[in-house]
Amino acid sequence: EETFGMSATVSLSIRPPGYIKSLKVVNCNGSRPFCDSLVAAINRSEPFPRPRFDELYNENLRIIFEP
C-alpha cells in the first residue's frame, strides 16, 4: 500500500510500568489499513521504556506519524 501523503495523530497515555493506559487515533489522513496498522504497531511496542521522570507517566501525549 502506498503511504505517501498519509498521516495520523495519536493521543497516547502510558501507565507504570510502561503499558498503554489510553490510545486513540484522533485524526487519520490515510486509509483505514494505514491507521489500523499504526494502532497495532503501538500496541506491539509494550512495554514502553521507563521515562526519565516518573511524572511523565499518565501524561497525555500527542504523536504525529508521517511515513
C-alpha positions as CSV (number, residue, x, y, z in Angstrom):
1,E,0.0,0.0,0.0
2,E,1.3,3.4,-0.9
3,T,1.5,5.6,2.2
4,F,2.9,8.8,0.6
5,G,1.0,11.8,1.9
6,M,-0.8,9.9,4.7
7,S,-0.5,11.0,8.3
8,A,-2.2,10.2,11.6
9,T,-2.3,11.9,15.0
10,V,-2.5,9.6,18.0
11,S,-3.4,10.5,21.6
12,L,-1.5,8.2,24.0
13,S,-1.0,7.8,27.7
14,I,1.3,5.3,29.4
15,R,0.9,4.0,32.9
16,P,3.6,2.4,35.1
17,P,5.5,0.2,34.4
18,G,5.2,1.0,30.7
19,Y,1.8,-0.2,29.5
20,I,-0.8,1.7,27.5
21,K,-3.4,3.5,29.6
22,S,-5.3,5.0,26.7
23,L,-4.7,5.1,22.9
24,K,-6.9,6.9,20.4
25,V,-6.4,7.9,16.8
26,V,-7.7,11.5,16.8
27,N,-7.0,12.3,13.2
28,C,-6.2,10.0,10.3
29,N,-5.4,11.4,6.9
30,G,-5.0,8.0,5.3
31,S,-6.5,4.7,4.5
32,R,-8.2,2.5,7.2
33,P,-5.5,-0.2,6.9
34,F,-2.8,2.5,7.5
35,C,-4.5,3.7,10.7
36,D,-5.2,0.1,11.9
37,S,-1.6,-0.9,11.3
38,L,-0.4,2.1,13.3
39,V,-2.5,1.2,16.3
40,A,-1.3,-2.4,16.0
41,A,2.3,-1.3,15.9
42,I,1.9,0.9,19.0
43,N,0.2,-2.0,20.9
44,R,3.1,-4.3,20.0
45,S,5.6,-1.8,21.4
46,E,4.5,-2.6,25.0
47,P,6.1,-2.4,27.4
48,F,7.5,1.1,26.7
49,P,10.8,2.1,28.3
50,R,10.7,3.8,31.7
51,P,10.7,7.6,31.3
52,R,13.5,9.7,32.7
53,F,11.0,11.3,35.1
54,D,8.1,9.3,36.6
55,E,5.9,12.4,36.3
56,L,5.7,11.7,32.6
57,Y,3.6,8.6,33.3
58,N,-0.1,9.2,32.7
59,E,0.6,12.4,30.7
60,N,-1.5,12.7,27.5
61,L,0.9,12.6,24.6
62,R,0.0,13.6,21.0
63,I,2.1,11.9,18.4
64,I,2.0,12.7,14.7
65,F,3.0,9.9,12.3
66,E,4.0,10.8,8.7
67,P,5.6,7.9,6.9
